[in-house]
Amino acid sequence: MSSLFPYLQLIRAPAVFTAISNILAAHLIATGGEVRGAALVLLSAASLCLYAGGMILNDCFDLEEDRRERPGRPLPSGRVPLARAWLLGWGALACGVLLAAAQGGLQLLIALVLAAAIVLYDGVAKRYRVGSLVMGGCRYLNWLLGLSVTGLSAQDFLLASPILLYVVSLTVLSSIETTAKQRAPLVACALGILATGVIVVTLIAAGVLPQRWAMPAVIAGAAFVVYRLAWTYRNFDAENVQSAMKLLIMGVIPLDAMMVFAGAPWWGGFLVLALIVPARILGRWMYVT
């Protein structure tokens, strides 16, 4: 197990469950809770591979920076050889694309675009302001991959919009994760979370997500996250920003669950929410950012 641990750290194992959460939530909404087992397994595995590959390549591209700022991580510490990491990263992306292709041509197309977006973010975009949009686009495409099990309609592109804005917002905050040098990204993140809640409520009010009883839970969830970010604003330092980042990353699962509560049978929301348990357990021993 000790030899496996650095690789679990490398792929951000706790956060892998957030990628699976995207697929499960989208699948349940697209099918109305009528689970298509083979498709769900294939696309969940594809998403897992694409996410893991993206995390590995991210650290490969960031090796010099991590040697300066995070020397204890698997690559700069030498616990995972760099050549092996490159191979695993590209191999995981390829596996993700192939698994998606096994489901169909539409899924292959989405996975190819997603893989390209991952490489674009890891290699270039994250160093610029457009990086947050590219990262949000990756999650948006992951949601579309889950929705694609029944084909894609114009409505589906709206359904995936909350995860886009949510991840753009948390990625903006990540720019000050280690420095906490200015509060502006924190404010922008809080506004983005508020806007995410507004979008979900609007989708419910418009009937795109038909379960109106879920609306108060969505409002309460957004209010809690904004309150937590306000607390971070008042107690502003790198450690508290990192804690807020962890909360937001793990918060992808409750957001997905809220979408399911609003758009699919109620039990599906609890099924998605259950993914928080293994994610939090693993999160006690390894980082998620």
TORTILO-273150 format. One record per residue: residue in three letters; x, y, z of N, C-alpha, C in turn. Coordinates in pm, whole numbers. Layout:
<'ALA'; <X; Y; Z>; <X; Y; Z>; <X; Y; Z>>,
...
REM end
This chain:
<'MET'; <83; -120; 0>; <0; 0; 0>; <87; 126; 0>>,
<'SER'; <200; 120; 71>; <288; 236; 78>; <344; 272; -59>>,
<'SER'; <364; 173; -145>; <416; 200; -278>; <308; 258; -370>>,
<'LEU'; <181; 229; -338>; <70; 282; -417>; <35; 424; -377>>,
<'PHE'; <61; 461; -253>; <20; 590; -199>; <65; 710; -283>>,
<'PRO'; <191; 716; -327>; <232; 833; -407>; <152; 848; -536>>,
<'TYR'; <110; 736; -595>; <32; 742; -718>; <-110; 792; -690>>,
<'LEU'; <-165; 752; -574>; <-296; 803; -534>; <-288; 953; -508>>,
<'GLN'; <-176; 997; -448>; <-156; 1141; -430>; <-146; 1212; -565>>,
<'LEU'; <-76; 1150; -657>; <-52; 1212; -787>; <-182; 1238; -862>>,
<'ILE'; <-277; 1146; -852>; <-404; 1162; -924>; <-509; 1237; -842>>,
<'ARG'; <-471; 1282; -721>; <-566; 1349; -630>; <-685; 1257; -605>>,
<'ALA'; <-658; 1139; -551>; <-759; 1035; -536>; <-890; 1082; -472>>,
<'PRO'; <-887; 1167; -368>; <-1016; 1212; -312>; <-1102; 1285; -415>>,
<'ALA'; <-1038; 1364; -501>; <-1114; 1445; -597>; <-1161; 1365; -718>>,
<'VAL'; <-1109; 1245; -736>; <-1155; 1159; -847>; <-1305; 1135; -835>>,
<'PHE'; <-1354; 1127; -711>; <-1497; 1101; -692>; <-1584; 1216; -741>>,
<'THR'; <-1526; 1336; -752>; <-1604; 1448; -806>; <-1625; 1433; -956>>,
<'ALA'; <-1530; 1372; -1024>; <-1546; 1347; -1168>; <-1653; 1240; -1191>>,
<'ILE'; <-1649; 1135; -1110>; <-1751; 1030; -1120>; <-1888; 1086; -1085>>,
<'SER'; <-1891; 1177; -987>; <-2016; 1242; -947>; <-2080; 1315; -1064>>,
<'ASN'; <-1998; 1385; -1144>; <-2050; 1453; -1263>; <-2122; 1356; -1356>>,
<'ILE'; <-2055; 1245; -1383>; <-2113; 1146; -1476>; <-2241; 1086; -1420>>,
<'LEU'; <-2238; 1047; -1293>; <-2355; 984; -1231>; <-2473; 1081; -1229>>,
<'ALA'; <-2449; 1205; -1189>; <-2558; 1302; -1183>; <-2617; 1327; -1321>>,
<'ALA'; <-2532; 1350; -1418>; <-2580; 1376; -1554>; <-2656; 1256; -1609>>,
<'HIS'; <-2604; 1136; -1582>; <-2669; 1013; -1629>; <-2810; 1000; -1570>>,
<'LEU'; <-2823; 1024; -1441>; <-2953; 1009; -1375>; <-3054; 1111; -1427>>,
<'ILE'; <-3007; 1232; -1453>; <-3097; 1334; -1507>; <-3136; 1301; -1651>>,
<'ALA'; <-3039; 1260; -1731>; <-3066; 1229; -1872>; <-3163; 1113; -1887>>,
<'THR'; <-3151; 1012; -1802>; <-3233; 891; -1814>; <-3357; 894; -1726>>,
<'GLY'; <-3373; 1000; -1648>; <-3486; 1006; -1556>; <-3479; 901; -1447>>,
<'GLY'; <-3358; 861; -1414>; <-3339; 761; -1309>; <-3340; 618; -1357>>,
<'GLU'; <-3359; 598; -1486>; <-3357; 462; -1542>; <-3213; 428; -1581>>,
<'VAL'; <-3140; 376; -1485>; <-2996; 356; -1500>; <-2966; 259; -1613>>,
<'ARG'; <-2874; 297; -1699>; <-2823; 209; -1804>; <-2684; 165; -1759>>,
<'GLY'; <-2681; 49; -1697>; <-2563; 6; -1624>; <-2434; 5; -1704>>,
<'ALA'; <-2436; -56; -1821>; <-2314; -67; -1901>; <-2262; 71; -1941>>,
<'ALA'; <-2353; 159; -1985>; <-2312; 293; -2025>; <-2258; 372; -1906>>,
<'LEU'; <-2323; 357; -1792>; <-2278; 430; -1673>; <-2138; 387; -1631>>,
<'VAL'; <-2113; 258; -1635>; <-1981; 207; -1597>; <-1875; 254; -1696>>,
<'LEU'; <-1904; 243; -1825>; <-1808; 284; -1927>; <-1772; 432; -1917>>,
<'LEU'; <-1874; 516; -1905>; <-1849; 659; -1904>; <-1788; 705; -1771>>,
<'SER'; <-1823; 638; -1662>; <-1759; 669; -1534>; <-1611; 633; -1539>>,
<'ALA'; <-1581; 518; -1597>; <-1440; 477; -1611>; <-1365; 571; -1703>>,
<'ALA'; <-1431; 615; -1811>; <-1367; 710; -1902>; <-1337; 841; -1831>>,
<'SER'; <-1433; 890; -1754>; <-1415; 1014; -1680>; <-1303; 1001; -1578>>,
<'LEU'; <-1300; 889; -1508>; <-1194; 865; -1408>; <-1057; 870; -1475>>,
<'CYS'; <-1043; 802; -1588>; <-914; 800; -1658>; <-874; 938; -1707>>,
<'LEU'; <-969; 1012; -1763>; <-939; 1145; -1813>; <-899; 1238; -1699>>,
<'TYR'; <-969; 1227; -1587>; <-936; 1311; -1472>; <-797; 1276; -1417>>,
<'ALA'; <-773; 1145; -1399>; <-644; 1102; -1346>; <-530; 1143; -1439>>,
<'GLY'; <-551; 1125; -1569>; <-449; 1165; -1664>; <-420; 1313; -1658>>,
<'GLY'; <-525; 1393; -1643>; <-508; 1536; -1633>; <-430; 1577; -1509>>,
<'MET'; <-458; 1512; -1397>; <-387; 1544; -1273>; <-239; 1506; -1283>>,
<'ILE'; <-211; 1390; -1341>; <-72; 1346; -1354>; <7; 1441; -1446>>,
<'LEU'; <-52; 1472; -1561>; <17; 1562; -1655>; <34; 1701; -1596>>,
<'ASN'; <-62; 1744; -1517>; <-50; 1874; -1450>; <79; 1881; -1368>>,
<'ASP'; <104; 1775; -1291>; <225; 1774; -1208>; <352; 1757; -1291>>,
<'CYS'; <340; 1686; -1402>; <456; 1674; -1491>; <495; 1810; -1547>>,
<'PHE'; <397; 1885; -1593>; <425; 2018; -1648>; <474; 2114; -1540>>,
<'ASP'; <431; 2093; -1415>; <463; 2185; -1306>; <583; 2142; -1223>>,
<'LEU'; <662; 2049; -1272>; <767; 1990; -1190>; <862; 2094; -1132>>,
<'GLU'; <909; 2187; -1214>; <1006; 2285; -1164>; <945; 2374; -1056>>,
<'GLU'; <822; 2413; -1076>; <754; 2494; -974>; <736; 2415; -845>>,
<'ASP'; <697; 2288; -858>; <677; 2206; -739>; <809; 2179; -666>>,
<'ARG'; <918; 2173; -738>; <1048; 2156; -672>; <1078; 2273; -579>>,
<'ARG'; <1029; 2393; -618>; <1051; 2511; -535>; <949; 2522; -423>>,
<'GLU'; <821; 2497; -456>; <714; 2528; -362>; <653; 2406; -292>>,
<'ARG'; <659; 2288; -354>; <597; 2168; -297>; <692; 2048; -311>>,
<'PRO'; <810; 2057; -251>; <911; 1953; -272>; <873; 1814; -220>>,
<'GLY'; <772; 1807; -134>; <733; 1679; -79>; <637; 1600; -166>>,
<'ARG'; <591; 1658; -275>; <494; 1589; -360>; <562; 1475; -438>>,
<'PRO'; <485; 1383; -493>; <543; 1259; -549>; <651; 1279; -653>>,
<'LEU'; <635; 1375; -746>; <736; 1392; -850>; <863; 1462; -800>>,
<'PRO'; <854; 1578; -739>; <979; 1642; -694>; <1053; 1563; -587>>,
<'SER'; <980; 1483; -508>; <1045; 1402; -405>; <1108; 1276; -462>>,
<'GLY'; <1076; 1243; -587>; <1132; 1124; -651>; <1058; 995; -619>>,
<'ARG'; <947; 1005; -546>; <873; 882; -514>; <803; 823; -636>>,
<'VAL'; <775; 908; -735>; <724; 861; -865>; <821; 912; -971>>,
<'PRO'; <884; 824; -1048>; <977; 870; -1153>; <906; 953; -1258>>,
<'LEU'; <971; 1059; -1304>; <909; 1150; -1400>; <871; 1079; -1529>>,
<'ALA'; <959; 994; -1582>; <930; 925; -1708>; <805; 837; -1695>>,
<'ARG'; <792; 774; -1580>; <674; 689; -1557>; <548; 775; -1546>>,
<'ALA'; <560; 890; -1485>; <445; 979; -1471>; <396; 1028; -1607>>,
<'TRP'; <489; 1069; -1694>; <450; 1109; -1829>; <376; 996; -1899>>,
<'LEU'; <430; 875; -1889>; <368; 759; -1954>; <228; 733; -1898>>,
<'LEU'; <216; 738; -1765>; <86; 714; -1702>; <-14; 823; -1739>>,
<'GLY'; <32; 947; -1744>; <-58; 1057; -1777>; <-116; 1046; -1917>>,
<'TRP'; <-27; 1030; -2014>; <-75; 1016; -2152>; <-155; 888; -2171>>,
<'GLY'; <-112; 781; -2104>; <-183; 653; -2114>; <-323; 662; -2057>>,
<'ALA'; <-339; 733; -1944>; <-471; 747; -1883>; <-564; 827; -1974>>,
<'LEU'; <-512; 933; -2035>; <-595; 1010; -2129>; <-640; 922; -2246>>,
<'ALA'; <-547; 843; -2299>; <-581; 755; -2411>; <-686; 652; -2371>>,
<'CYS'; <-671; 596; -2251>; <-770; 498; -2202>; <-907; 563; -2187>>,
<'GLY'; <-909; 686; -2136>; <-1036; 756; -2122>; <-1106; 775; -2254>>,
<'VAL'; <-1031; 813; -2356>; <-1089; 834; -2488>; <-1140; 702; -2545>>,
<'LEU'; <-1062; 595; -2530>; <-1103; 464; -2583>; <-1227; 410; -2512>>,
<'LEU'; <-1234; 430; -2381>; <-1353; 384; -2307>; <-1477; 461; -2352>>,
<'ALA'; <-1463; 591; -2374>; <-1576; 669; -2424>; <-1616; 624; -2563>>,
<'ALA'; <-1516; 593; -2646>; <-1544; 547; -2783>; <-1623; 417; -2783>>,
<'ALA'; <-1601; 334; -2682>; <-1674; 207; -2674>; <-1823; 229; -2654>>,
<'GLN'; <-1861; 348; -2604>; <-2002; 380; -2587>; <-2064; 432; -2715>>,
<'GLY'; <-1984; 505; -2797>; <-2040; 555; -2921>; <-1963; 672; -2978>>,
<'GLY'; <-1999; 714; -3098>; <-1929; 820; -3168>; <-1942; 955; -3101>>,
<'LEU'; <-2060; 987; -3047>; <-2079; 1114; -2978>; <-1989; 1121; -2854>>,
<'GLN'; <-1984; 1012; -2782>; <-1900; 1007; -2662>; <-1752; 1017; -2698>>,
<'LEU'; <-1713; 957; -2808>; <-1575; 968; -2854>; <-1541; 1114; -2884>>,
<'LEU'; <-1630; 1184; -2952>; <-1607; 1324; -2987>; <-1590; 1410; -2861>>,
<'ILE'; <-1680; 1391; -2765>; <-1673; 1470; -2641>; <-1543; 1440; -2568>>,
<'ALA'; <-1507; 1312; -2560>; <-1385; 1274; -2488>; <-1261; 1330; -2556>>,
<'LEU'; <-1258; 1332; -2687>; <-1144; 1389; -2758>; <-1130; 1538; -2729>>,
<'VAL'; <-1242; 1610; -2733>; <-1238; 1754; -2703>; <-1197; 1776; -2558>>,
<'LEU'; <-1250; 1691; -2468>; <-1215; 1702; -2326>; <-1067; 1676; -2304>>,
<'ALA'; <-1013; 1573; -2367>; <-871; 1542; -2353>; <-785; 1659; -2405>>,
<'ALA'; <-827; 1716; -2517>; <-753; 1831; -2571>; <-759; 1950; -2476>>,
<'ALA'; <-875; 1973; -2415>; <-890; 2083; -2319>; <-804; 2060; -2196>>,
<'ILE'; <-793; 1936; -2152>; <-709; 1903; -2036>; <-564; 1935; -2065>>,
<'VAL'; <-516; 1892; -2182>; <-377; 1918; -2218>; <-353; 2068; -2235>>,
<'LEU'; <-449; 2137; -2294>; <-437; 2282; -2310>; <-424; 2351; -2175>>,
<'TYR'; <-507; 2310; -2080>; <-501; 2370; -1946>; <-368; 2338; -1879>>,
<'ASP'; <-332; 2211; -1876>; <-211; 2170; -1805>; <-86; 2233; -1864>>,
<'GLY'; <-79; 2237; -1997>; <44; 2280; -2061>; <59; 2429; -2079>>,
<'VAL'; <-54; 2500; -2097>; <-44; 2642; -2134>; <-140; 2730; -2055>>,
<'ALA'; <-269; 2701; -2064>; <-373; 2797; -2025>; <-372; 2835; -1878>>,
<'LYS'; <-331; 2742; -1789>; <-340; 2772; -1646>; <-249; 2888; -1605>>,
<'ARG'; <-155; 2924; -1689>; <-65; 3036; -1658>; <-125; 3171; -1695>>,
<'TYR'; <-243; 3169; -1754>; <-308; 3292; -1798>; <-449; 3301; -1742>>,
<'ARG'; <-509; 3418; -1753>; <-643; 3437; -1698>; <-747; 3346; -1762>>,
<'VAL'; <-723; 3311; -1887>; <-818; 3224; -1957>; <-819; 3083; -1898>>,
<'GLY'; <-722; 3053; -1814>; <-711; 2918; -1757>; <-834; 2876; -1681>>,
<'SER'; <-896; 2967; -1606>; <-1014; 2931; -1530>; <-1130; 2889; -1621>>,
<'LEU'; <-1140; 2956; -1737>; <-1245; 2920; -1833>; <-1219; 2782; -1894>>,
<'VAL'; <-1092; 2753; -1921>; <-1058; 2623; -1978>; <-1086; 2511; -1877>>,
<'MET'; <-1049; 2535; -1750>; <-1077; 2435; -1648>; <-1228; 2414; -1631>>,
<'GLY'; <-1303; 2524; -1627>; <-1448; 2511; -1621>; <-1503; 2436; -1741>>,
<'GLY'; <-1443; 2461; -1857>; <-1485; 2390; -1978>; <-1461; 2241; -1969>>,
<'CYS'; <-1353; 2202; -1901>; <-1326; 2059; -1883>; <-1438; 1992; -1805>>,
<'ARG'; <-1481; 2055; -1696>; <-1590; 1999; -1617>; <-1723; 2003; -1693>>,
<'TYR'; <-1742; 2109; -1769>; <-1862; 2121; -1852>; <-1870; 2005; -1950>>,
<'LEU'; <-1758; 1975; -2014>; <-1752; 1863; -2109>; <-1772; 1730; -2038>>,
<'ASN'; <-1723; 1719; -1916>; <-1743; 1595; -1840>; <-1892; 1573; -1813>>,
<'TRP'; <-1962; 1682; -1778>; <-2107; 1671; -1758>; <-2177; 1634; -1889>>,
<'LEU'; <-2136; 1695; -1999>; <-2196; 1660; -2128>; <-2171; 1513; -2161>>,
<'LEU'; <-2055; 1461; -2122>; <-2026; 1320; -2144>; <-2128; 1233; -2073>>,
<'GLY'; <-2163; 1270; -1950>; <-2266; 1195; -1878>; <-2403; 1210; -1939>>,
<'LEU'; <-2436; 1330; -1982>; <-2568; 1355; -2043>; <-2583; 1287; -2179>>,
<'SER'; <-2471; 1260; -2245>; <-2474; 1211; -2383>; <-2529; 1070; -2395>>,
<'VAL'; <-2555; 1004; -2285>; <-2606; 867; -2290>; <-2739; 860; -2365>>,
<'THR'; <-2815; 969; -2367>; <-2942; 971; -2441>; <-2935; 1067; -2560>>,
<'GLY'; <-2814; 1102; -2602>; <-2798; 1205; -2705>; <-2798; 1342; -2638>>,
<'LEU'; <-2767; 1445; -2713>; <-2761; 1580; -2656>; <-2862; 1671; -2725>>,
<'SER'; <-2938; 1743; -2643>; <-3032; 1843; -2694>; <-2984; 1981; -2652>>,
<'ALA'; <-3050; 2085; -2701>; <-3014; 2221; -2662>; <-3028; 2239; -2512>>,
<'GLN'; <-3125; 2176; -2453>; <-3148; 2185; -2308>; <-3031; 2129; -2229>>,
<'ASP'; <-2968; 2025; -2281>; <-2855; 1964; -2211>; <-2738; 2060; -2195>>,
<'PHE'; <-2719; 2147; -2293>; <-2610; 2244; -2283>; <-2637; 2346; -2172>>,
<'LEU'; <-2765; 2371; -2144>; <-2801; 2455; -2030>; <-2782; 2381; -1898>>,
<'LEU'; <-2818; 2254; -1897>; <-2808; 2175; -1774>; <-2664; 2166; -1723>>,
<'ALA'; <-2569; 2168; -1812>; <-2429; 2157; -1771>; <-2367; 2291; -1731>>,
<'SER'; <-2443; 2401; -1746>; <-2385; 2532; -1719>; <-2350; 2559; -1573>>,
<'PRO'; <-2425; 2507; -1473>; <-2386; 2535; -1334>; <-2246; 2484; -1300>>,
<'ILE'; <-2210; 2366; -1346>; <-2076; 2314; -1315>; <-1969; 2399; -1383>>,
<'LEU'; <-1999; 2453; -1498>; <-1904; 2540; -1568>; <-1869; 2662; -1482>>,
<'LEU'; <-1972; 2732; -1437>; <-1949; 2854; -1359>; <-1888; 2821; -1223>>,
<'TYR'; <-1933; 2714; -1161>; <-1880; 2676; -1030>; <-1730; 2649; -1038>>,
<'VAL'; <-1688; 2573; -1137>; <-1546; 2537; -1147>; <-1462; 2656; -1193>>,
<'VAL'; <-1517; 2741; -1279>; <-1446; 2865; -1312>; <-1420; 2944; -1184>>,
<'SER'; <-1520; 2951; -1097>; <-1509; 3029; -974>; <-1402; 2973; -881>>,
<'LEU'; <-1403; 2841; -860>; <-1303; 2784; -769>; <-1163; 2790; -829>>,
<'THR'; <-1153; 2785; -961>; <-1022; 2795; -1025>; <-966; 2936; -1011>>,
<'VAL'; <-1052; 3038; -1016>; <-1008; 3174; -990>; <-948; 3184; -850>>,
<'LEU'; <-1013; 3122; -753>; <-962; 3124; -616>; <-828; 3052; -604>>,
<'SER'; <-808; 2948; -683>; <-684; 2871; -674>; <-560; 2954; -708>>,
<'SER'; <-579; 3069; -774>; <-465; 3153; -811>; <-395; 3213; -690>>,
<'ILE'; <-464; 3216; -574>; <-401; 3269; -453>; <-390; 3161; -345>>,
<'GLU'; <-398; 3037; -386>; <-400; 2926; -290>; <-275; 2921; -203>>,
<'THR'; <-160; 2947; -260>; <-36; 2936; -183>; <17; 3071; -134>>,
<'THR'; <-36; 3181; -189>; <19; 3312; -155>; <-75; 3399; -72>>,
<'ALA'; <-205; 3386; -95>; <-304; 3472; -29>; <-260; 3619; -37>>,
<'LYS'; <-222; 3659; -155>; <-164; 3793; -170>; <-267; 3903; -192>>,
<'GLN'; <-390; 3863; -235>; <-494; 3963; -254>; <-631; 3897; -241>>,
<'ARG'; <-730; 3976; -203>; <-864; 3922; -175>; <-954; 3922; -298>>,
<'ALA'; <-915; 3990; -405>; <-1003; 4002; -522>; <-1048; 3867; -579>>,
<'PRO'; <-958; 3767; -595>; <-1005; 3637; -644>; <-1106; 3571; -550>>,
<'LEU'; <-1091; 3595; -421>; <-1187; 3538; -325>; <-1325; 3600; -344>>,
<'VAL'; <-1329; 3731; -364>; <-1456; 3799; -389>; <-1518; 3750; -521>>,
<'ALA'; <-1434; 3739; -625>; <-1483; 3691; -754>; <-1539; 3549; -741>>,
<'CYS'; <-1472; 3466; -663>; <-1518; 3329; -642>; <-1655; 3328; -574>>,
<'ALA'; <-1671; 3409; -470>; <-1798; 3415; -398>; <-1911; 3461; -491>>,
<'LEU'; <-1883; 3560; -574>; <-1985; 3607; -669>; <-2021; 3497; -769>>,
<'GLY'; <-1919; 3420; -810>; <-1943; 3310; -902>; <-2029; 3201; -840>>,
<'ILE'; <-2006; 3172; -713>; <-2088; 3072; -643>; <-2232; 3119; -632>>,
<'LEU'; <-2248; 3247; -599>; <-2384; 3304; -596>; <-2452; 3290; -731>>,
<'ALA'; <-2379; 3322; -837>; <-2435; 3313; -972>; <-2469; 3169; -1008>>,
<'THR'; <-2386; 3075; -961>; <-2416; 2933; -984>; <-2550; 2896; -921>>,
<'GLY'; <-2570; 2939; -796>; <-2698; 2912; -730>; <-2814; 2974; -805>>,
<'VAL'; <-2796; 3095; -854>; <-2901; 3163; -930>; <-2935; 3085; -1057>>,
<'ILE'; <-2834; 3032; -1124>; <-2859; 2956; -1247>; <-2939; 2830; -1216>>,
<'VAL'; <-2900; 2758; -1109>; <-2973; 2635; -1075>; <-3118; 2668; -1040>>,
<'VAL'; <-3139; 2773; -960>; <-3275; 2814; -924>; <-3354; 2852; -1048>>,
<'THR'; <-3290; 2921; -1142>; <-3356; 2960; -1266>; <-3395; 2838; -1349>>,
<'LEU'; <-3307; 2739; -1354>; <-3339; 2615; -1427>; <-3459; 2545; -1365>>,
<'ILE'; <-3468; 2551; -1232>; <-3583; 2490; -1164>; <-3709; 2571; -1193>>,
<'ALA'; <-3700; 2703; -1180>; <-3817; 2790; -1202>; <-3868; 2778; -1345>>,
<'ALA'; <-3776; 2756; -1441>; <-3816; 2746; -1582>; <-3866; 2607; -1618>>,
<'GLY'; <-3856; 2512; -1526>; <-3904; 2376; -1552>; <-3804; 2287; -1621>>,
<'VAL'; <-3683; 2338; -1647>; <-3579; 2252; -1705>; <-3542; 2143; -1606>>,
<'LEU'; <-3535; 2182; -1479>; <-3525; 2087; -1368>; <-3660; 2092; -1298>>,
<'PRO'; <-3739; 1984; -1303>; <-3881; 1993; -1267>; <-3916; 1989; -1119>>,
<'GLN'; <-3823; 1951; -1032>; <-3857; 1930; -891>; <-3839; 2060; -812>>,
<'ARG'; <-3945; 2137; -798>; <-3936; 2267; -733>; <-3905; 2258; -584>>,
<'TRP'; <-3936; 2146; -523>; <-3910; 2132; -380>; <-3761; 2141; -348>>,
<'ALA'; <-3676; 2119; -448>; <-3531; 2124; -426>; <-3477; 2267; -420>>,
<'MET'; <-3558; 2365; -457>; <-3509; 2502; -465>; <-3455; 2556; -331>>,
<'PRO'; <-3525; 2536; -219>; <-3471; 2586; -91>; <-3336; 2524; -56>>,
<'ALA'; <-3316; 2397; -88>; <-3188; 2332; -60>; <-3076; 2394; -142>>,
<'VAL'; <-3105; 2427; -266>; <-3004; 2491; -352>; <-2965; 2626; -295>>,
<'ILE'; <-3065; 2704; -254>; <-3040; 2837; -197>; <-2958; 2824; -69>>,
<'ALA'; <-2995; 2728; 16>; <-2923; 2708; 142>; <-2778; 2666; 116>>,
<'GLY'; <-2758; 2579; 18>; <-2623; 2534; -14>; <-2535; 2647; -63>>,
<'ALA'; <-2588; 2729; -153>; <-2511; 2843; -203>; <-2481; 2942; -91>>,
<'ALA'; <-2580; 2964; -3>; <-2561; 3058; 108>; <-2452; 3009; 203>>,
<'PHE'; <-2449; 2878; 228>; <-2347; 2823; 318>; <-2207; 2844; 260>>,
<'VAL'; <-2190; 2815; 131>; <-2058; 2829; 69>; <-2014; 2975; 70>>,
<'VAL'; <-2105; 3067; 39>; <-2070; 3209; 40>; <-2035; 3253; 182>>,
<'TYR'; <-2109; 3203; 281>; <-2075; 3235; 420>; <-1935; 3187; 454>>,
<'ARG'; <-1902; 3066; 410>; <-1768; 3012; 438>; <-1660; 3096; 369>>,
<'LEU'; <-1688; 3144; 250>; <-1591; 3229; 181>; <-1580; 3365; 250>>,
<'ALA'; <-1691; 3414; 304>; <-1686; 3541; 379>; <-1599; 3524; 504>>,
<'TRP'; <-1610; 3409; 568>; <-1525; 3381; 684>; <-1378; 3380; 643>>,
<'THR'; <-1349; 3321; 529>; <-1212; 3319; 478>; <-1163; 3460; 448>>,
<'TYR'; <-1252; 3545; 398>; <-1217; 3685; 372>; <-1173; 3754; 501>>,
<'ARG'; <-1246; 3727; 609>; <-1214; 3791; 737>; <-1088; 3731; 800>>,
<'ASN'; <-1063; 3604; 775>; <-948; 3535; 832>; <-855; 3496; 718>>,
<'PHE'; <-804; 3596; 652>; <-738; 3577; 523>; <-591; 3539; 539>>,
<'ASP'; <-562; 3413; 509>; <-424; 3367; 498>; <-422; 3243; 409>>,
<'ALA'; <-303; 3197; 372>; <-290; 3087; 276>; <-356; 2960; 327>>,
<'GLU'; <-341; 2933; 457>; <-398; 2810; 512>; <-550; 2809; 500>>,
<'ASN'; <-615; 2921; 528>; <-761; 2927; 519>; <-810; 2928; 374>>,
<'VAL'; <-732; 2987; 284>; <-767; 2980; 142>; <-759; 2835; 94>>,
<'GLN'; <-657; 2763; 134>; <-644; 2622; 97>; <-759; 2540; 153>>,
<'SER'; <-801; 2571; 275>; <-915; 2501; 333>; <-1043; 2530; 255>>,
<'ALA'; <-1060; 2655; 212>; <-1176; 2690; 130>; <-1171; 2619; -5>>,
<'MET'; <-1052; 2607; -62>; <-1037; 2535; -189>; <-1080; 2390; -175>>,
<'LYS'; <-1038; 2327; -66>; <-1076; 2187; -44>; <-1226; 2175; -31>>,
<'LEU'; <-1288; 2268; 42>; <-1434; 2268; 56>; <-1501; 2280; -80>>,
<'LEU'; <-1451; 2370; -164>; <-1513; 2392; -294>; <-1496; 2272; -386>>,
<'ILE'; <-1379; 2210; -384>; <-1358; 2093; -469>; <-1450; 1980; -427>>,
<'MET'; <-1455; 1952; -297>; <-1547; 1850; -248>; <-1693; 1892; -270>>,
<'GLY'; <-1716; 2024; -278>; <-1851; 2075; -300>; <-1909; 2044; -436>>,
<'VAL'; <-1826; 1998; -528>; <-1878; 1955; -659>; <-1981; 1843; -640>>,
<'ILE'; <-1956; 1755; -545>; <-2048; 1641; -523>; <-2184; 1688; -473>>,
<'PRO'; <-2191; 1773; -367>; <-2323; 1825; -328>; <-2393; 1904; -438>>,
<'LEU'; <-2316; 1980; -518>; <-2378; 2052; -629>; <-2442; 1955; -727>>,
<'ASP'; <-2369; 1850; -762>; <-2425; 1748; -851>; <-2549; 1684; -789>>,
<'ALA'; <-2543; 1657; -658>; <-2657; 1595; -590>; <-2779; 1688; -595>>,
<'MET'; <-2758; 1818; -575>; <-2869; 1913; -582>; <-2932; 1914; -721>>,
<'MET'; <-2849; 1904; -822>; <-2901; 1898; -958>; <-2989; 1775; -977>>,
<'VAL'; <-2947; 1663; -919>; <-3025; 1539; -932>; <-3154; 1549; -851>>,
<'PHE'; <-3147; 1601; -729>; <-3269; 1621; -651>; <-3370; 1703; -730>>,
<'ALA'; <-3320; 1801; -806>; <-3409; 1890; -880>; <-3454; 1833; -1014>>,
<'GLY'; <-3381; 1732; -1066>; <-3410; 1689; -1202>; <-3429; 1541; -1224>>,
<'ALA'; <-3426; 1461; -1116>; <-3438; 1316; -1130>; <-3506; 1262; -1004>>,
<'PRO'; <-3533; 1131; -996>; <-3592; 1076; -874>; <-3507; 1108; -751>>,
<'TRP'; <-3574; 1131; -638>; <-3507; 1179; -516>; <-3394; 1087; -471>>,
<'TRP'; <-3411; 956; -491>; <-3308; 863; -443>; <-3176; 883; -516>>,
<'GLY'; <-3184; 934; -639>; <-3061; 958; -715>; <-2973; 1062; -650>>,
<'GLY'; <-3037; 1164; -590>; <-2959; 1266; -522>; <-2879; 1209; -406>>,
<'PHE'; <-2940; 1118; -331>; <-2867; 1055; -220>; <-2757; 963; -272>>,
<'LEU'; <-2781; 900; -386>; <-2678; 814; -445>; <-2555; 896; -482>>,
<'VAL'; <-2576; 1010; -544>; <-2464; 1098; -578>; <-2397; 1150; -451>>,
<'LEU'; <-2477; 1194; -356>; <-2424; 1251; -233>; <-2339; 1151; -156>>,
<'ALA'; <-2368; 1022; -170>; <-2291; 919; -100>; <-2145; 917; -142>>,
<'LEU'; <-2114; 971; -259>; <-1975; 974; -305>; <-1887; 1063; -218>>,
<'ILE'; <-1950; 1150; -139>; <-1873; 1237; -51>; <-1803; 1157; 58>>,
<'VAL'; <-1858; 1040; 91>; <-1801; 961; 201>; <-1661; 910; 168>>,
<'PRO'; <-1642; 835; 58>; <-1504; 792; 26>; <-1412; 910; -6>>,
<'ALA'; <-1467; 1015; -65>; <-1384; 1133; -96>; <-1332; 1196; 32>>,
<'ARG'; <-1417; 1211; 133>; <-1374; 1272; 258>; <-1279; 1182; 335>>,
<'ILE'; <-1302; 1052; 329>; <-1214; 958; 400>; <-1073; 967; 342>>,
<'LEU'; <-1061; 959; 209>; <-930; 969; 147>; <-869; 1108; 169>>,
<'GLY'; <-956; 1210; 175>; <-908; 1346; 194>; <-841; 1371; 328>>,
<'ARG'; <-859; 1279; 422>; <-791; 1293; 551>; <-642; 1266; 540>>,
<'TRP'; <-603; 1190; 438>; <-463; 1148; 428>; <-388; 1207; 309>>,
<'MET'; <-460; 1269; 218>; <-390; 1323; 101>; <-456; 1450; 52>>,
<'TYR'; <-379; 1534; -17>; <-429; 1661; -65>; <-521; 1642; -185>>,
<'VAL'; <-602; 1743; -211>; <-697; 1736; -323>; <-670; 1843; -427>>,
<'THR'; <-574; 1935; -403>; <-547; 2043; -498>; <-408; 2027; -556>>,
REM end
